[in-house]
Amino acid sequence: MTGVPDAGSLRLLLSGPAVARTFVLALLGRLAYGVLPLCLFFTVRHATDSFALAAGCSAAVGFASLVMPAQARLIDRCGQHRVLPVAAAAYSSLLVLGAVIAQVSLPPAAWLGYGVLLGLTGPVLGPSMRAQWREIAPEGVQRQRAYSLDAVCEESLYLLGPLVAGLVLTSGPAWLGLLVAAGLVWCGVAGLVLSPYRPEAVAPAPHPAEVSRRAGLPPGVAALLGTGALFGAGGAVAFVAIAALADDLGRPAVAALVETGMAVGAVLGGLLWARSRRQRSAGPVLAGLLVIVALAQVAASVAVPQPVLVGLALAMGALATSPVFVVAFTLADTLVPPERRTEMSTWVTVGINGGAAIGTALAGLVVPHGIGTAFLLAALLSTVAAGCSGIMGPWPSTSPTTRTPTSS
């Protein structure tokens, strides 16, 4: 379907036929991934009386979700209307099953296997929504505004999801959250599948695909994924350092307040970025944003142990985090042909999440040597990410005048 013409503002962007409906339903679906972690953790904890097994099940979900690009490739080739309902049916069935088996005694291996299956079946709602944004908003400023709006709302879900989970945990058994997540996922799938902006399936021609496999990754993809992984690692180290600071102060609520301030900063940064019309080569822009993040993490290391100053420093750096996502997803569109864009968007997400997992492990080793040292490690990782984005390439321009393939 033809997108919204000249979507020059966020209001106009959402004024197209069914755009607001599609986006709101997709956000409800993505909210499931904000509600589920705490609810799943405490479901397993209460069912097994083991924190270690609850953490292991959660980790199994995270590691299994690294195969999301395979589902995204199927979506590119077969269409959202064929793949997403199947994934949602499997995922929601497993969530209902989790609520049932929480009532009985199961061996640890059963819960670990359950976590793996849950991670394998989660519908890729975020990349699917971004694929629809490519149909709604044309190349250039309009699409960057769409991605900015998407990033801002996703950051908001990081605030709302744990709040909803907290309400569930205080009002009933934790397994109720699994049922809530199952319902939310179907809201998102319904919105995307019934959308008039649903992209058509694009089957790649055999010969170009074979050439692509022989040639390896397109230019810039390795740099983008490496940059994303380092960015995710730096962010994860900073979050562990925040938790360690709160623990040292004996005030766990400090961590929540600092992370809330960072989320607010990210939302504001995304809104400001959405209003910007200046377009430059993606590499230097991404490098500059990551330098801002690194400087904020250095300031946080100096501010330890003052929680207010640490929070202010990190909130300022968070102004650049939503724009980092916007530039990364915009750049991903330019690096691959239309039939691989959902897959590529998913790879960006997986790269960041994979880096975050590594960063969390690194932080566990570094935090005992000092919280300030952990923030400095975060800054180092963000600086290396900036270096990767600045010197590895070639990087396409994200200018509105850049001619790149468009979705069919």
FIDOZA-883267 format. One record per residue: residue number from 1; residue in three letters; z, y, x of N, C-alpha, C in turn. Coordinates in steps of 0.1 Angstrom, whole numbers, plus 5000, padded with zeros to 4 digits. Each point is the difference from the previous one (the first is absolute). Layout:
REM residues N
NUM,ALA,Z,Y,X,Z,Y,X,Z,Y,X
...
//
This chain:
REM residues 408
1,MET,5000,4988,5008,5000,5012,4992,5000,5012,5009
2,THR,4994,5011,4995,4999,5012,5008,5014,5006,5000
3,GLY,5004,5005,5012,5013,5006,5002,5002,5013,4994
4,VAL,5012,5006,5001,5003,5013,4995,4992,5010,5008
5,PRO,4992,5009,4995,4992,5009,5007,5009,5012,5006
6,ASP,4998,5003,5012,5007,5011,5007,5015,5000,4996
7,ALA,5006,4989,5003,5015,5000,4998,5007,5008,5010
8,GLY,5000,5013,4998,5004,5010,5010,5015,5002,5000
9,SER,5008,4995,4990,5014,5001,5000,5006,4987,4995
10,LEU,5013,4998,5002,5006,4988,4995,5000,4999,4985
11,ARG,5001,5012,4993,4999,5000,4985,4986,4995,4996
12,LEU,4990,5006,5006,4986,4996,4996,4998,4985,5004
13,LEU,5005,4996,5011,4998,4986,5004,5005,4991,4990
14,LEU,5012,5003,4993,5005,4991,4990,4995,5002,4986
15,SER,4991,5010,4999,4995,5003,4986,4988,4992,4996
16,GLY,4995,4992,5009,4988,4992,4996,5004,4989,4990
17,PRO,4990,4995,4993,5003,4990,4990,5007,4988,5007
18,ALA,5012,4997,4994,5008,4988,5004,5006,5000,5014
19,VAL,4998,5011,5008,5005,5001,5013,5015,4999,5000
20,ALA,5006,5009,4992,5015,5001,5000,5006,4986,4996
21,ARG,4994,4994,4989,5005,4988,4995,4999,4989,5011
22,THR,4989,4999,5007,4998,4990,5010,5010,5002,5011
23,PHE,5002,5012,5005,5009,5003,5011,5014,4997,4996
24,VAL,5005,5004,4988,5013,4998,4996,5003,4985,4999
25,LEU,4991,4993,4994,5002,4985,4999,5001,4993,5014
26,ALA,4991,5005,5008,4999,4994,5014,5013,5003,5007
27,LEU,5006,5012,4998,5013,5004,5006,5011,4991,4995
28,LEU,5000,4997,4987,5010,4991,4994,4999,4987,5007
29,GLY,4988,4995,5002,4998,4987,5006,5006,5000,5015
30,ARG,4997,5011,5007,5005,5001,5014,5015,5002,5000
31,LEU,5006,5005,4990,5014,5002,4999,5007,4986,5001
32,ALA,4993,4990,4996,5006,4986,5001,5004,4997,5014
33,TYR,4992,5005,5010,5003,4997,5014,5011,5008,5005
34,GLY,5004,5010,4993,5012,5008,5004,5013,4994,4993
35,VAL,4998,4994,4989,5012,4994,4993,5003,4987,5006
36,LEU,4990,4992,5003,5002,4986,5004,5009,4997,5012
37,PRO,4999,5007,5011,5007,4996,5012,5015,4998,4998
38,LEU,5007,5010,4995,5014,4999,4997,5004,4989,4990
39,CYS,4992,5000,4990,5003,4990,4989,4998,4986,5005
40,LEU,4989,4997,5008,4998,4987,5005,5011,4996,5010
41,PHE,5003,5010,5009,5011,4997,5010,5012,4996,4993
42,PHE,5005,5007,4990,5013,4997,4993,4998,4988,4991
43,THR,4988,4997,4995,4998,4988,4992,5003,4988,5009
44,VAL,4994,5000,5012,5002,4988,5009,5014,5000,5005
45,ARG,5006,5012,5003,5013,5001,5005,5010,4994,4990
46,HIS,4999,5003,4987,5009,4995,4990,4998,4985,4997
47,ALA,4987,4996,5001,4997,4986,4997,5004,4991,5011
48,THR,5001,5004,5013,5002,4992,5011,5013,5003,5007
49,ASP,5006,5012,4997,5012,5005,5007,4997,5001,5015
50,SER,4988,5004,5004,4996,5001,5014,4992,5013,5002
51,PHE,5006,5009,5008,4992,5012,5004,4989,4996,5009
52,ALA,5002,4991,5009,4989,4996,5009,4988,4994,4993
53,LEU,5003,4992,4990,4988,4994,4992,4993,5011,4992
54,ALA,5008,5009,4994,4994,5011,4993,4991,5009,5009
55,ALA,5005,5002,5012,4992,5008,5009,4987,4992,5005
56,GLY,5002,4987,5001,4989,4991,5004,4989,5000,4989
57,CYS,5004,4999,4988,4991,5000,4989,4992,5013,4999
58,SER,5007,5011,5002,4994,5013,5000,4990,5001,5012
59,ALA,5004,4995,5011,4991,5001,5012,4987,4991,4997
60,ALA,5002,4989,4994,4989,4991,4997,4990,5007,4991
61,VAL,5005,5008,4990,4991,5008,4991,4992,5009,5009
62,GLY,5007,5007,5009,4993,5010,5008,4990,4994,5009
63,PHE,5003,4989,5007,4990,4994,5009,4988,4994,4993
64,ALA,5003,4994,4988,4989,4994,4992,4990,5011,4995
65,SER,5006,5012,4997,4991,5011,4995,4990,5005,5010
66,LEU,5002,4996,5013,4990,5004,5010,4986,4994,4997
67,VAL,4999,4991,4991,4987,4995,4997,4993,5008,4989
68,MET,5006,5011,4996,4994,5008,4989,4985,5004,5002
69,PRO,4996,5002,5013,4985,5003,5001,4991,4989,4995
70,ALA,5004,4988,5000,4992,4989,4994,4998,5002,4985
71,GLN,5010,5004,4993,4999,5003,4986,4991,5012,4998
72,ALA,5002,5010,5009,4992,5013,4999,4985,4997,5002
73,ARG,4997,4990,5009,4986,4997,5002,4994,4993,4988
74,LEU,5008,4992,4993,4996,4993,4988,4997,5011,4989
75,ILE,5009,5010,5000,4998,5011,4990,4987,5007,5003
76,ASP,4997,5003,5012,4987,5007,5004,4988,4992,4995
77,ARG,5001,4987,5002,4989,4991,4998,4998,4995,4985
78,CYS,5012,4998,4994,5000,4995,4986,5003,5010,4989
79,GLY,5007,5011,5004,5003,5010,4990,5015,4999,4996
80,GLN,5006,5012,4997,5014,5001,4997,5003,4992,4987
81,HIS,4991,5000,4990,5002,4994,4987,5001,4985,5002
82,ARG,4995,4994,5010,5001,4985,5002,5012,4996,5008
83,VAL,5003,5008,5010,5010,4996,5010,5014,5004,4996
84,LEU,5002,5013,4996,5013,5005,4997,5008,4993,4989
85,PRO,4993,4996,4989,5008,4993,4989,5004,4986,5005
86,VAL,4992,4993,5009,5004,4987,5005,5013,5002,5009
87,ALA,4999,5010,5009,5011,5002,5009,5013,5004,4992
88,ALA,4998,5009,4990,5012,5004,4992,5006,4988,4992
89,ALA,4991,4991,4995,5005,4989,4993,5009,4991,5009
90,ALA,4995,4997,5012,5007,4992,5009,5013,5007,5004
91,TYR,4999,5013,5003,5012,5008,5005,5011,5001,4989
92,SER,4996,5003,4988,5010,5002,4989,5006,4986,4997
93,SER,4992,4990,5000,5005,4986,4997,5011,4997,5011
94,LEU,4997,5003,5012,5010,4997,5011,5013,5009,4998
95,LEU,4998,5012,4995,5012,5008,4998,5009,4995,4988
96,VAL,4993,4995,4990,5007,4994,4989,5007,4987,5005
97,LEU,4993,4993,5008,5005,4987,5006,5013,5003,5008
98,GLY,4999,5012,5007,5012,5003,5008,5012,5003,4992
99,ALA,4998,5006,4988,5011,5003,4991,5006,4987,4995
100,VAL,4991,4990,4998,5005,4987,4995,5008,4992,5011
101,ILE,4994,4999,5012,5006,4992,5010,5012,5006,5006
102,ALA,5002,5013,4997,5013,5007,5004,5012,4994,4993
103,GLN,4997,4993,4989,5011,4994,4993,5005,4986,5005
104,VAL,4992,4994,5009,5003,4987,5005,5002,5000,5015
105,SER,5004,4989,5006,5002,4999,5014,4988,4994,5007
106,LEU,4994,5007,5010,4988,4996,5007,5003,5000,5015
107,PRO,4993,4991,5007,5001,5000,5015,4994,5013,5006
108,PRO,5005,5004,5011,4995,5013,5007,4984,4999,5001
109,ALA,4995,4989,5004,4985,4999,5002,4992,5004,4987
110,ALA,5006,4997,4988,4994,5003,4988,4999,5016,4998
111,TRP,5010,5007,5003,5000,5014,4999,4990,5006,5010
112,LEU,5000,4995,5012,4991,5005,5010,4985,4998,4996
113,GLY,4998,4988,4995,4986,4997,4995,4997,5009,4988
114,TYR,5010,5003,4991,4998,5009,4989,4996,5014,5005
115,GLY,5007,5005,5011,4996,5013,5005,4986,5000,5006
116,VAL,4996,4990,5006,4986,4999,5005,4990,5001,4989
117,LEU,5002,4993,4989,4991,5000,4989,4999,5013,4994
118,LEU,5012,5007,4999,5001,5013,4993,4992,5010,5009
119,GLY,5001,4999,5013,4993,5010,5009,4985,4997,4999
120,LEU,4996,4988,4998,4985,4996,5000,4993,5005,4988
121,THR,5008,5001,4989,4993,5003,4987,5001,5014,4995
122,GLY,5007,5009,5006,5002,5013,4996,4987,5008,4998
123,PRO,4996,5005,4988,4988,5007,4999,4999,5013,5008
124,VAL,4989,5002,5006,4998,5012,5009,4997,5012,4992
125,LEU,5010,5006,4994,4998,5011,4990,4996,5013,5007
126,GLY,5007,5003,5011,4998,5013,5007,4985,5001,5005
127,PRO,4995,4991,5008,4986,5000,5004,4990,5000,4988
128,SER,5004,4993,4989,4991,5000,4989,4999,5013,4993
129,MET,5012,5007,4999,5000,5014,4995,4992,5009,5009
130,ARG,5001,4999,5013,4992,5009,5009,4985,4997,4999
131,ALA,4997,4987,4997,4986,4997,4997,4995,5008,4988
132,GLN,5008,5001,4990,4996,5008,4988,5000,5015,5003
133,TRP,5009,5004,5008,4999,5015,5004,4986,5003,5006
134,ARG,4995,4990,5008,4987,5002,5006,4989,5002,4989
135,GLU,5002,4994,4988,4990,5001,4989,5003,5013,4993
136,ILE,5012,5005,4999,5004,5012,4993,4997,5013,5007
137,ALA,5003,5000,5013,4998,5012,5008,4990,4999,5011
138,PRO,4990,5009,5001,4990,4999,5010,5005,5002,5014
139,GLU,4992,4997,5010,5004,5001,5014,5005,5014,5003
140,GLY,5008,5001,5010,5005,5013,5005,5013,5005,4995
141,VAL,5001,5013,4997,5013,5006,4996,5005,4993,4987
142,GLN,4991,4998,4990,5005,4994,4988,5006,4986,5002
143,ARG,4994,4992,5008,5006,4987,5003,5013,5001,5007
144,GLN,5001,5009,5010,5013,5002,5007,5011,5004,4991
145,ARG,4996,5009,4990,5010,5004,4990,5005,4987,4992
146,ALA,4990,4992,4996,5004,4988,4993,5009,4991,5008
147,TYR,4997,4998,5013,5008,4992,5009,5014,5007,5002
148,SER,5000,5013,5001,5013,5007,5001,5009,4998,4988
149,LEU,4994,5001,4988,5008,4997,4988,5005,4986,5000
150,ASP,4992,4991,5004,5004,4986,5000,5011,4998,5010
151,ALA,4999,5006,5012,5011,4998,5010,5013,5007,4996
152,VAL,4999,5011,4993,5012,5007,4995,5007,4992,4990
153,CYS,4992,4994,4991,5007,4992,4989,5005,4987,5006
154,GLU,4994,4994,5010,5005,4988,5006,5013,5003,5007
155,GLU,5001,5012,5007,5013,5004,5006,5011,5001,4989
156,SER,4996,5005,4988,5009,5002,4990,5006,4986,4995
157,LEU,4991,4990,5000,5004,4987,4996,5011,4994,5009
158,TYR,4999,5004,5013,5011,4996,5009,5013,5005,4996
159,LEU,5001,5011,4993,5012,5006,4994,5004,4993,4987
160,LEU,4990,4999,4992,5002,4995,4986,5003,4985,5000
161,GLY,4993,4992,5008,5001,4985,5000,5015,4996,5002
162,PRO,5006,5004,5011,5014,4996,5003,5010,5005,4989
163,LEU,4996,5012,4993,5009,5005,4989,4999,4990,4988
164,VAL,4988,4996,4997,4998,4991,4989,5007,4986,5003
165,ALA,4999,4996,5013,5006,4987,5004,5015,5002,4999
166,GLY,5006,5012,5004,5014,5002,4999,5005,4999,4985
167,LEU,4992,5006,4991,5004,4999,4986,5000,4986,4995
168,VAL,4990,4992,5004,5000,4986,4996,5012,4993,5006
169,LEU,5003,5002,5013,5011,4993,5006,5014,5004,4994
170,THR,5001,5012,4995,5013,5004,4994,5001,4996,4985
171,SER,4989,4997,4994,5000,4997,4986,4998,4986,4996
172,GLY,4998,4991,5010,4998,4986,4997,4997,4992,5012
173,PRO,4997,4987,4999,4997,4992,5011,4988,5004,5008
174,ALA,5000,4998,5013,4989,5005,5008,4986,4994,4996
175,TRP,5000,4987,4995,4987,4994,4996,4993,5008,4989
176,LEU,5007,5008,4993,4993,5009,4990,4990,5009,5006
177,GLY,5003,5004,5013,4990,5008,5007,4987,4993,5002
178,LEU,5001,4987,5002,4987,4992,5002,4992,5001,4987
179,LEU,5006,4999,4989,4993,5001,4987,4994,5014,4998
180,VAL,5008,5010,5004,4995,5014,4999,4987,5002,5009
181,ALA,5001,4995,5012,4989,5001,5010,4987,4992,4994
182,ALA,5003,4989,4993,4988,4993,4995,4993,5008,4989
183,GLY,5008,5007,4992,4994,5008,4989,4993,5012,5006
184,LEU,5006,5006,5010,4994,5012,5007,4986,4996,5006
185,VAL,5000,4989,5007,4987,4996,5006,4989,4999,4990
186,TRP,5003,4994,4988,4989,4999,4990,4996,5014,4995
187,CYS,5009,5009,5000,4996,5014,4996,4989,5005,5010
188,GLY,5003,4998,5013,4990,5005,5010,4987,4993,4999
189,VAL,5000,4987,4999,4988,4992,4999,4992,5004,4988
190,ALA,5006,5002,4988,4993,5003,4988,4994,5014,5002
191,GLY,5007,5010,5006,4994,5013,5002,4988,5000,5008
192,LEU,5000,4992,5011,4989,4999,5009,4988,4992,4995
193,VAL,5003,4989,4993,4989,4992,4995,4993,5007,4988
194,LEU,5007,5007,4992,4994,5007,4988,4995,5013,5004
195,SER,5001,5005,5012,4995,5013,5004,4985,5001,5000
196,PRO,4995,5011,4995,4985,5002,5001,4995,5003,5014
197,TYR,5010,5002,5009,4996,5003,5014,5001,4988,5009
198,ARG,5002,4988,4994,5001,4988,5008,4987,4998,5008
199,PRO,5001,4999,5013,4988,4998,5008,4993,4987,4998
200,GLU,4987,4999,5000,4993,4988,4999,5002,4991,5013
201,ALA,4999,4987,4998,5000,4992,5011,4988,5002,5009
202,VAL,5001,5000,5013,4989,5002,5009,5000,4988,5009
203,ALA,4989,4992,4999,4999,4988,5009,4992,5004,5012
204,PRO,5005,4999,5012,4993,5004,5012,4988,4991,5003
205,ALA,4989,5006,5005,4989,4992,5004,5003,4991,5011
206,PRO,4994,4988,5001,5004,4990,5010,4997,5005,5014
207,HIS,4989,5006,5002,4996,5004,5014,5009,5011,5006
208,PRO,5002,5011,4993,5010,5010,5005,5014,4995,5002
209,ALA,5004,4991,4991,5014,4994,5002,5001,4992,5013
210,GLU,4989,4992,5002,5000,4992,5012,5000,5009,5013
211,VAL,4992,5010,4999,5000,5010,5011,5013,5006,5003
212,SER,5007,5003,4988,5014,5006,5002,5009,4991,5006
213,ARG,5000,4987,4996,5009,4990,5006,4997,4999,5015
214,ARG,4988,5000,5004,4997,4998,5014,5004,5013,5008
215,ALA,4999,5011,4994,5003,5013,5007,5015,5003,5000
216,GLY,5008,4992,4992,5014,5003,5000,5004,5011,4991
217,LEU,5011,5007,5003,5005,5011,4991,4991,5012,5001
218,PRO,4997,5007,4989,4993,5012,5001,5007,5010,5009
219,PRO,4993,5010,5007,5006,5010,5008,5011,5007,4993
220,GLY,5011,5002,5006,5011,5007,4994,5010,4992,4992
221,VAL,4997,4988,4996,5009,4992,4992,5012,4996,5008
222,ALA,4998,4995,5012,5011,4996,5009,5010,5011,5002
223,ALA,4994,5012,5003,5008,5012,5003,5008,5003,4987
224,LEU,4994,5000,4989,5007,5003,4987,5012,4991,4998
225,LEU,4997,4987,5001,5010,4990,4997,5012,5001,5011
226,GLY,4996,5002,5012,5010,5002,5011,5009,5012,4997
227,THR,4993,5011,4997,5008,5012,4996,5009,4998,4989
228,GLY,4995,4993,4989,5009,4997,4989,5012,4992,5003
229,ALA,4997,4989,5008,5011,4991,5004,5011,5008,5008
230,LEU,4996,5008,5009,5009,5008,5008,5008,5010,4992
231,PHE,4993,5006,4990,5006,5010,4991,5011,4993,4992
232,GLY,4996,4988,4994,5010,4992,4993,5012,4996,5008
233,ALA,4997,4996,5012,5011,4996,5009,5010,5011,5003
234,GLY,4994,5012,5003,5009,5011,5002,5008,5004,4988
235,GLY,4994,5000,4988,5007,5003,4988,5011,4990,4997
236,ALA,4998,4987,5003,5010,4990,4997,5012,5001,5010
237,VAL,4997,5003,5012,5011,5003,5010,5009,5011,4995
238,ALA,4993,5011,4995,5008,5012,4996,5008,4996,4988
239,PHE,4995,4992,4991,5008,4996,4988,5012,4992,5004
240,VAL,4999,4991,5009,5011,4992,5005,5010,5009,5007
241,ALA,4995,5009,5007,5010,5010,5007,5007,5008,4990
242,ILE,4994,5004,4988,5007,5007,4990,5011,4991,4994
243,ALA,4997,4987,4998,5010,4991,4994,5012,4999,5010
244,ALA,4996,4999,5013,5011,4998,5010,5009,5013,5001
245,LEU,4994,5011,4998,5007,5013,5000,5010,5000,4989
246,ALA,4995,4996,4988,5009,5000,4988,5011,4990,5002
247,ASP,4997,4989,5006,5010,4989,5002,5011,5005,5010
248,ASP,4995,5007,5011,5010,5006,5009,5009,5010,4994
249,LEU,4995,5008,4991,5008,5010,4993,5008,4994,4989
250,GLY,4998,4987,4997,5008,4994,4989,4996,5006,4986
251,ARG,4988,5005,4999,4996,5007,4988,4986,4994,4996
252,PRO,4998,4989,4994,4987,4994,4997,4991,5009,4992
253,ALA,5006,5009,4992,4992,5008,4992,4992,5010,5008
254,VAL,5004,5003,5012,4992,5009,5009,4986,4995,5002
255,ALA,4998,4986,5001,4987,4995,5002,4991,5003,4988
256,ALA,5006,4998,4988,4992,5003,4988,4996,5014,4999
257,LEU,5009,5009,5004,4997,5015,4999,4990,5004,5010
258,VAL,5000,4994,5012,4990,5004,5010,4987,4994,4996
259,GLU,4999,4988,4995,4988,4994,4996,4994,5007,4988
260,THR,5008,5005,4991,4996,5008,4989,4994,5013,5004
261,GLY,5006,5007,5010,4995,5012,5006,4986,4998,5006
262,MET,4998,4988,5007,4988,4997,5006,4989,4998,4989
263,ALA,5004,4993,4989,4990,4997,4990,4996,5013,4993
264,VAL,5009,5010,4998,4997,5013,4995,4990,5007,5009
265,GLY,5003,4999,5013,4991,5007,5010,4986,4994,5000
266,ALA,5000,4987,4998,4987,4993,5000,4992,5004,4987
267,VAL,5007,5002,4989,4993,5004,4988,4995,5014,5001
268,LEU,5008,5009,5006,4996,5014,5002,4988,5001,5009
269,GLY,5001,4992,5011,4989,5000,5009,4987,4995,4994
270,GLY,5001,4990,4992,4988,4995,4993,4994,5010,4990
271,LEU,5009,5008,4993,4995,5010,4991,4993,5011,5008
272,LEU,5006,5004,5011,4994,5011,5008,4987,4995,5006
273,TRP,4999,4988,5004,4988,4995,5006,4989,4999,4989
274,ALA,5004,4997,4988,4990,5000,4989,4993,5013,4997
275,ARG,5008,5011,5003,4994,5014,4998,4992,5004,5011
276,SER,5000,4993,5012,4992,5005,5011,4986,4996,4999
277,ARG,4991,5010,5004,4986,4997,5000,4994,4999,5014
278,ARG,5008,5002,5010,4995,4999,5014,4997,4986,5004
279,GLN,4989,4997,5005,4996,4987,5004,4996,4999,5015
280,ARG,5005,4990,5007,4997,4999,5014,4998,4985,5003
281,SER,4997,4997,5013,4999,4987,5004,5013,4992,4998
282,ALA,4999,4988,4995,5012,4993,4996,5010,4997,5011
283,GLY,4994,4997,5012,5009,4997,5011,5010,5010,5004
284,PRO,4995,5012,5004,5009,5011,5003,5010,5004,4989
285,VAL,4995,4999,4988,5009,5003,4989,5012,4990,4999
286,LEU,4996,4987,5001,5010,4990,4999,5010,5001,5012
287,ALA,4994,5003,5012,5009,5002,5012,5010,5011,4998
288,GLY,4995,5011,4995,5009,5012,4997,5011,4997,4991
289,LEU,4997,4993,4989,5010,4996,4990,5011,4991,5006
290,LEU,4995,4990,5008,5009,4991,5007,5009,5007,5010
291,VAL,4995,5010,5007,5008,5008,5009,5011,5007,4993
292,ILE,4997,5005,4988,5011,5006,4992,5011,4990,4996
293,VAL,4996,4988,4997,5010,4990,4997,5008,4996,5012
294,ALA,4994,4999,5012,5007,4997,5012,5009,5011,5004
295,LEU,4996,5013,4998,5009,5011,5004,5013,5000,4991
296,ALA,4998,4997,4987,5011,4999,4991,5010,4989,5004
297,GLN,4994,4989,5005,5009,4989,5004,5008,5003,5013
298,VAL,4993,5008,5009,5007,5005,5012,5012,5009,4996
299,ALA,4997,5009,4990,5010,5009,4995,5012,4992,4994
300,ALA,4997,4990,4993,5010,4991,4994,5009,4994,5011
301,SER,4994,4996,5011,5008,4993,5010,5009,5010,5007
302,VAL,4996,5013,5000,5009,5011,5006,5011,5003,4990
303,ALA,4997,4999,4987,5009,5004,4990,5011,4990,4997
304,VAL,4998,4987,5005,5011,4990,4998,5013,5005,5006
305,PRO,5011,4999,4994,5003,4992,4987,5002,5009,4988
306,GLN,4993,5012,5000,5001,5009,4988,4991,4996,4989
307,PRO,5004,4994,4989,4991,4994,4990,4991,5011,4994
308,VAL,5006,5012,4998,4992,5010,4993,4988,5005,5009
309,LEU,5003,5001,5013,4989,5004,5009,4990,4989,5002
310,VAL,5005,4988,5000,4990,4989,5001,4991,4999,4988
311,GLY,5007,5002,4988,4992,5000,4988,4990,5011,4999
312,LEU,5004,5012,5004,4990,5011,5000,4989,4998,5009
313,ALA,5002,4995,5012,4990,4997,5010,4990,4990,4994
314,LEU,5005,4989,4995,4991,4990,4995,4993,5004,4987
315,ALA,5006,5008,4992,4993,5005,4988,4988,5009,5004
316,MET,5002,5008,5010,4989,5008,5005,4988,4991,5005
317,GLY,5004,4990,5008,4990,4991,5005,4993,4992,4988
318,ALA,5007,4998,4990,4995,4992,4988,4989,5008,4993
319,LEU,4999,5013,5002,4989,5008,4995,4987,4995,5004
320,ALA,5000,4994,5012,4987,4995,5005,4997,4985,4996
321,THR,5009,4993,4994,4998,4986,4998,4990,4997,4989
322,SER,5000,5007,4989,4990,4998,4989,4986,5004,5005
323,PRO,4999,5011,5007,4986,5003,5006,4995,4989,5010
324,VAL,5009,4994,5007,4996,4989,5009,4993,4989,4991
325,PHE,5006,4996,4989,4994,4990,4991,4987,5005,4995
326,VAL,4999,5012,4996,4988,5006,4994,4989,4999,5010
327,VAL,5002,5005,5012,4990,5000,5010,4996,4985,5004
328,ALA,5010,4991,5001,4997,4987,5003,4991,4993,4990
329,PHE,5003,5002,4987,4992,4993,4989,4986,5007,4999
330,THR,5000,5013,5002,4987,5007,5000,4991,4995,5011
331,LEU,5006,4999,5012,4993,4995,5011,4995,4985,4998
332,ALA,5009,4992,4994,4996,4986,4998,4987,4999,4992
333,ASP,4998,5010,4990,4988,5000,4992,4987,5002,5009
334,THR,5002,5007,5011,4988,5003,5008,4996,4989,5010
335,LEU,5009,4991,5002,4999,4990,5011,4993,4987,4995
336,VAL,5000,4998,4988,4994,4987,4995,4991,5003,4988
337,PRO,4991,4990,4997,4991,5002,4989,5007,4998,4987
338,PRO,4994,5004,4989,5007,5000,4987,5006,4987,4996
339,GLU,4993,4989,5003,5005,4987,4996,5013,4995,5007
340,ARG,5005,5008,5010,5012,4997,5007,5011,5010,4999
341,ARG,4998,5010,4992,5009,5011,5000,5014,4997,4994
342,THR,5001,4992,4990,5013,4996,4995,5007,4991,5010
343,GLU,4993,4992,5007,5005,4991,5011,5005,5009,5011
344,MET,4992,5010,5004,5004,5009,5011,5013,5008,4997
345,SER,5001,5005,4987,5011,5007,4996,5013,4991,5001
346,THR,4998,4988,4996,5011,4990,5001,5004,4998,5014
347,TRP,4991,4999,5009,5003,4997,5014,5008,5012,5006
348,VAL,4997,5012,4996,5008,5012,5004,5014,4998,4996
349,THR,5002,4996,4987,5014,4998,4995,5007,4989,5008
350,VAL,4993,4989,5002,5005,4988,5007,5004,5004,5014
351,GLY,4991,5008,5007,5003,5004,5013,5013,5008,5001
352,ILE,5002,5010,4991,5012,5008,5000,5012,4991,4997
353,ASN,4999,4991,4990,5011,4992,4996,5004,4990,5012
354,GLY,4989,4995,5006,5003,4991,5011,5007,5007,5012
355,GLY,4995,5012,5003,5007,5008,5010,5014,5003,4996
356,ALA,5003,5002,4987,5014,5003,4996,5008,4988,5002
357,ALA,4995,4988,4998,5008,4987,5003,5004,4999,5014
358,ILE,4990,5003,5009,5003,5000,5014,5010,5011,5004
359,GLY,4998,5011,4994,5009,5011,5003,5014,4997,4996
360,THR,5002,4994,4989,5014,4996,4996,5006,4991,5010
361,ALA,4992,4990,5005,5006,4991,5010,5003,5007,5013
362,LEU,4992,5009,5004,5003,5008,5012,5012,5009,4998
363,ALA,5002,5005,4989,5011,5009,4997,5013,4992,5001
364,GLY,5000,4988,4996,5012,4991,5001,5004,4998,5014
365,LEU,4991,5001,5009,5003,4998,5014,5005,5013,5007
366,VAL,4995,5011,4995,5002,5013,5006,5012,5007,4995
367,VAL,5003,4999,4987,5011,5008,4993,5013,4997,5007
368,PRO,5003,4988,5005,5013,4998,5007,5001,5009,5013
369,HIS,4989,5005,5005,5000,5009,5012,5001,5014,4996
370,GLY,5001,5003,4987,5001,5014,4996,4991,5004,4989
371,ILE,5005,5007,4990,4991,5004,4989,4990,5010,5004
372,GLY,5004,5009,5009,4991,5010,5006,4988,4993,5007
373,THR,5004,4990,5007,4989,4992,5007,4990,4994,4991
374,ALA,5005,4995,4988,4991,4994,4990,4991,5011,4995
375,PHE,5005,5012,4997,4991,5010,4996,4989,5004,5011
376,LEU,5004,5000,5012,4991,5002,5011,4989,4989,5001
377,LEU,5004,4988,4997,4990,4989,5000,4990,5002,4988
378,ALA,5006,5005,4989,4991,5003,4988,4990,5011,5004
379,ALA,5005,5010,5007,4991,5011,5005,4989,4995,5010
380,LEU,5005,4991,5009,4990,4994,5009,4989,4993,4993
381,LEU,5004,4992,4990,4989,4992,4993,4991,5009,4992
382,SER,5006,5011,4994,4991,5009,4993,4991,5008,5009
383,THR,5005,5003,5013,4992,5007,5009,4988,4991,5005
384,VAL,5003,4987,5003,4990,4991,5004,4989,4999,4988
385,ALA,5005,5000,4988,4991,4999,4988,4991,5012,5001
386,ALA,5006,5012,5002,4991,5012,5001,4990,4999,5011
387,GLY,5004,4994,5012,4991,4998,5011,4989,4991,4996
388,CYS,5003,4989,4993,4989,4991,4995,4990,5007,4991
389,SER,5005,5008,4991,4991,5007,4990,4992,5011,5007
390,GLY,5006,5005,5011,4993,5011,5006,4989,4996,5011
391,ILE,5002,4988,5006,4991,4997,5011,4992,4988,4997
392,MET,5004,4991,4990,4991,4989,4997,4991,5003,4989
393,GLY,4988,4995,5000,4990,5004,4991,4988,4991,5001
394,PRO,4988,5005,4996,4999,5014,4994,5005,5001,4986
395,TRP,5005,5013,4997,5006,5003,4987,4990,5008,4992
396,PRO,4996,4995,4988,4991,5009,4992,5008,5012,4995
397,SER,4992,5010,4996,5005,5012,4994,5003,4997,4986
398,THR,5011,5006,4994,5002,4999,4986,4996,5013,4993
399,SER,4990,5007,5006,4995,5012,4994,4993,4997,4987
400,PRO,5000,5009,4990,4992,4997,4988,4985,4999,5002
401,THR,4996,5005,5012,4985,4999,5003,4997,4987,5006
402,THR,5010,4992,5004,4997,4987,5006,4993,4991,4990
403,ARG,4989,4993,5004,4993,4991,4991,5005,4986,5003
404,THR,5007,4994,4990,5006,4987,5002,4996,4992,4988
405,PRO,5000,4987,5001,4996,4992,4988,5009,5002,4988
406,THR,4995,5000,4988,5008,5002,4988,5001,4987,4992
407,SER,5010,4999,4993,5002,4988,4992,4989,5000,4989
408,SER,4996,4988,4996,4990,4999,4990,5007,5001,4986
//
